[in-house]
Amino acid sequence: MSMITADTALLLGLALAFGAGALSFLSPCVLPLFPAYLSYITGVSVMDIQEDRSAAVRKKLLSHALVFISGISVVFISLGAGASLVGQWMQDLLSGSSGLLIQRLAGIFIIFMGLLVAGWVQIPLFMKERRFQYSKSKTSFAGTFFVGVGFAAGWTPCIGPIFASILLFAATQPAQGMLYTIMYVIGFAVPFLVLTFFIGSSKWLVRKSGIIVKIGGALMILMGLVLLFGWMPKIAAYILDLISGSWLSKLG
């Protein structure tokens, strides 16, 4: 039963990481600029992106979007691997309850970052954007890749705290840290690629992005509390009981 509970906790963590990635993309720091990013990496004007539905334009948008995501993935996954190694090193270096200590510290940090993301705490240092600038002289896949690298290497007031929380979450569970980071990247990539095809839908999402981020910030605070008080196994066991109960009722 403990192994099944651990697997349920892992699935819950992966779902949270995916949601964090989607929240990063849907945040006011990224989503409103999404058409401009596509225009910059493809060389297609924002008007043409929004109005031209030809197969050639869609193919160009999708191919560059995939390369852009690959550039982001290299940075994010590398940082996730580093966080997992640091977490493992700290657990090996410290004794006994080090894993619990790291988990509680991570919980406090994630609560703070959730307050920051939701806008309930304002710290000017964290609200400044720091970004590696890469100037594209012409449209190319290599240029698009490095734009993705530059995007991931920077800090934005929305993405930075969210991804930092995922890194610390990965450090608390080094064995699964890479999986959490990869799921975060997938969570970021899925809405990015979907809206590449249906870019008109981004206008509605932009209007709702502030609410989406506040909800995401509240969920981050909840996740921080879960880590701080060690509730993850209990939640996993509760979810498992619900699933098992539903199956038993069907069989009955």
C-alpha positions, 0 to 999 in steps of 0.5 A, a space after each residue: 500500500 505504501 508503494 501505491 501511495 508513493 506512486 499516487 504522490 508522484 502523480 500528484 506532484 507531476 500534475 502540479 508541475 504541469 499546472 505550474 508550467 501552464 500557469 507560467 505561460 498563461 501569466 500576464 508576463 508572457 501571454 499578452 506578448 505571445 503574438 509578438 514572440 511568434 512574430 519575432 522568431 518567425 519574421 511573420 507580422 503580428 497581423 499576418 499571424 492573427 489573420 493568415 490561416 494558410 498551411 505555409 504560415 501555420 507550418 512556419 509558426 509550428 516549426 519555429 515554436 517547437 525550436 523555441 520550446 527546445 531552447 527553453 527546455 535545454 535551460 529548464 531541464 539543465 537547471 532541474 538536473 542541477 537542483 536534483 543533484 544539489 538536493 541529493 548532495 544536501 540529503 547525503 551531507 546532512 543527517 537523518 531528518 535532512 529530507 524533512 528539513 529541506 521539505 519544510 524550507 521548500 514549503 516556506 519558500 513556495 508559500 512566499 513565492 505564491 504570495 509574490 505571484 498572486 500579487 499579495 506581496 510586492 518586492 521591487 527586487 523580484 518584480 524587475 525583469 532580467 533577460 539575456 538579449 539575443 538580436 536576430 539578424 534574420 529568421 533561422 532555426 538557430 536564432 529561434 533556438 537561442 531566443 528560447 535559451 535567452 527567454 528561459 535564462 532570464 527572470 520575469 516577475 511571473 515565471 521566475 518565482 513559479 519555476 524557482 518553486 518547481 526547482 526547490 520542489 525537485 530538490 526536496 525529492 531528488 529521485 523525481 526532480 527531473 520528472 517534475 522539471 520535464 513535466 513543467 516544460 511540457 505544461 509550458 509547451 502545451 498551451 504555447 503550441 495549442 495557441 500557435 494554431 488558435 492564436 485568436 483564443 489568446 485575446 480571451 485568455 489575456 483578459 483572464 490572465 490576472 485571475 488565472 495567476 491569482 488562482 495559481 498563486 493560491 494553489 502555490 501557497 496551498 502546495 507550500 503548506 502541503 510541503 511545510 506540514 508533510 501532508 503529501 502522503 496523507 493527500 495521496 492516501 486520501 486520493 487513493 481511497 477515493 479512487 478505490 472506493 469508486 471502483 469498489 462501488 462500480 464492482 458492487 
